[in-house]
């Protein structure tokens, strides 16, 4: 551990949760309910909480989304604009005979129509499912078949490239809406349809347990799982955004996650709008200078990004950040995979604020464990459970599970009952039921809790390495390797060994300016031995130009292992495609 980064008194005074321990002890879900209005006359609808209630309260002129196009295009959408456009979109669905509970899929990049489609679908009482626009045709088709897609909203380019050839083979698919003024045969041009629709409509009187969102996650094996979330999830989106991300009204907020992932929906659409922030939405992909200049120009206050991007910033060095003014930043957070301790220390030095790591999954629907603004940040830790969340470390037994104590490595588990918890896996109730044992939701992640209540990620249960009687989490070894000045990224696996059972092998990419050599390999191994001890340090280090990753940037250790052992890789390119 690289020590503790202490909270600053000024920042603590301004934190949404100035005394986290006190709040954890006294918290009830009534606090979250008080943050929302509910539908006039009864019911709960995510889109109403995100848009229409703010307009009714007189905030319709506030900018909700500041959209930055790939070029120089820059457009503002107020809460009033979005309320009107989402009503038009909901009317389009209604005019085409869509009914409450029908399934709407969206396949787009970060363009304004994606946000309108998401909230318009919810406003109409339909169920929204985002798809990552970089998916190939087969992952898209599989998810639409499982989800019985009635509607697809996409662009003409994506439709012709990825949908047109098999569109007629999805019997449930009745309507394809194409962004823009024109559409291929058999499709409907969205712009014209919305122009003909009424700009005002009554929000569907959905109830808290009505389905609202389906997020697909591939996990580690088998076909994609559709995690079903309900409108009541908005309670947790509201309060977790306030507590874990410091989202307060009129905050300038930038979440870099694509809405094709659960992060980009929960904390890139719903939570920020419910908390009445001004969101920055950048259509372009990662570009270091563009990102830094966006923070400076737009005066971003809260920034939520991914470890992969943070490591890329580190790789470019502090000198790349030096010309920019980051004084507007007051809170930084990270999501998607564990954040290396070095990245926390680096960001504190370069941006004047540490990145606050947090942990959650597609299935949990929201942030479960977090480093909050008013508590010390321990680099490498995922933080402490959020108010209202009971976490534990358990081990599976023949009769169920047994709880473990502080310092023990086991499976991270949660007591069910929080509002954003998935309600089922679509069409797979038995698969869903297996996630729960003895009153615990079992995450599949290995972790350890220290004596102060901080949780530390160890690895996925199936990534654990057993070498010479030691159980080693690959993340621990990867952290140590990244601390070497030459190492940009690292992936660690266990390979069979007659004596030790398994030995640790590492694959690394290098920081610009360093070149592979026997001398450098010895230097990195020596560094690892000094940090970890000879039993845990890698026996072998392989230099790579790139490491295999999922679409969301996670290093695919299973693919490294499959290639190492000469095993069939299968359709591993679509595994773990969710960000959390």
FENRA-V197731 format. One record per backbone hydrogen bond with DSSP energy under -0.5 kcal/mol. NH is the residue of the N-H (numbers start at 1). CO is the residue of the C=O. Records with the same first field share a line. If there is no record, write none. Layout:
BEGIN
NH: CO + CO
END
This chain:
BEGIN
5: 377
6: 4
12: 8
13: 9
14: 10
15: 11 + 12
18: 15
20: 17
23: 19
24: 20
25: 21
26: 22
27: 23
31: 28
33: 29
34: 30
35: 32
36: 33
39: 43
42: 39
44: 206
49: 45
50: 46
51: 47
52: 47
53: 48
54: 51
55: 51
56: 52
57: 53
58: 55
59: 54
62: 59
64: 77
65: 77
66: 279
67: 65 + 75
68: 281
69: 67 + 73
75: 67
77: 65
79: 62
80: 60
82: 78
83: 79
84: 80
85: 81
86: 82
87: 83
88: 84
89: 85
90: 86
91: 87
92: 88
93: 89
94: 90
95: 91
96: 92
97: 94
98: 93
101: 125
102: 99
104: 102 + 127
105: 151
106: 129
107: 153
108: 131
111: 109
114: 111
115: 111 + 112
116: 112
117: 113
118: 114
119: 115
120: 116
121: 117
122: 118
123: 119
124: 120
125: 122
126: 121
127: 102
128: 212
129: 104
131: 106
135: 132
140: 136
141: 137
142: 138
143: 139
144: 140
145: 141
146: 142
147: 143
148: 145
149: 144
150: 103
151: 103
152: 175
153: 105
154: 152 + 177
155: 107
159: 155
160: 156
161: 157
162: 158
163: 158 + 159
164: 159
166: 163
167: 163
169: 166
170: 167
171: 169
173: 170
174: 150 + 172
175: 150
177: 152 + 175
178: 176 + 188
179: 154 + 177
187: 184
188: 176
190: 178
191: 180
192: 180
193: 189
194: 190
195: 191
196: 192
197: 194
204: 123
206: 204
210: 207
212: 229
213: 229
214: 128
215: 227
216: 214
217: 225
225: 217
227: 215 + 225
228: 226 + 424
229: 213
231: 210
232: 208
233: 230
234: 231
235: 232
236: 232 + 233
237: 233
238: 234
239: 235
240: 236
241: 237
242: 238
243: 239
244: 240
245: 240 + 241
246: 242
247: 241
248: 246
250: 276
251: 248
253: 251 + 278
254: 302
255: 280
256: 254 + 304
261: 258
264: 258
265: 261 + 262
266: 262
267: 263
269: 265
270: 265
271: 266
273: 269
274: 270
275: 271
276: 273
277: 272
278: 251
279: 64 + 277
280: 253
281: 66 + 279
283: 68 + 281
291: 287
292: 288
293: 289
294: 290
295: 291
296: 292
297: 293
298: 294
299: 295
300: 295
301: 252
302: 252
303: 331
304: 254
305: 303 + 333
310: 306
311: 307
312: 308
313: 309
314: 310
315: 311
316: 312
317: 313 + 314
320: 317
321: 317 + 318
322: 318
324: 321
326: 324
329: 326
330: 301
331: 301
332: 354
333: 303
334: 356
335: 305
340: 338
343: 340
344: 340
345: 341
346: 342
347: 343
348: 344
349: 345
350: 346
351: 347
352: 347 + 348
353: 347
356: 332
357: 355
358: 334
359: 369
365: 361
368: 359
369: 359
370: 384
371: 357
372: 370
373: 243
375: 372
377: 5
378: 376
379: 3 + 377
381: 378
382: 455
383: 455
384: 370
386: 368
389: 386
390: 388
391: 389
392: 413
394: 411
395: 402
397: 400
400: 397
402: 395
404: 393
407: 449
408: 405
410: 447
411: 394
412: 445
413: 392
414: 441
415: 390
416: 414
421: 418
422: 363
423: 228
424: 228
426: 226 + 424
428: 425
432: 428
433: 429
434: 430
435: 432
436: 433
437: 440
440: 437
441: 414
442: 435 + 440
443: 412 + 441
446: 459
447: 410
448: 456
449: 408
450: 454
453: 450
455: 383
456: 448
457: 380
458: 446
459: 446
461: 444
463: 460
464: 460 + 461
465: 472
467: 465 + 470
468: 500
470: 467
472: 465 + 470
475: 458
476: 473
477: 473
478: 474
479: 475
480: 476
481: 477
482: 478
483: 479
484: 481
487: 484
488: 486 + 509
489: 509
491: 507
493: 505
495: 503
497: 501
501: 497
502: 500
503: 495
505: 493
506: 540
507: 491
508: 542
509: 489
511: 486
514: 511
521: 517
522: 518
523: 519
524: 520
525: 521
526: 522
527: 523
528: 524
529: 525
530: 526
531: 527
532: 528
533: 528 + 529
536: 533
537: 533
539: 504
540: 504
542: 506
544: 508
550: 554
553: 550
556: 548
557: 555
560: 556
561: 557
562: 558
563: 559
564: 560
565: 561
566: 562
567: 562
572: 569 + 570
574: 571
575: 572
576: 219
577: 574
END
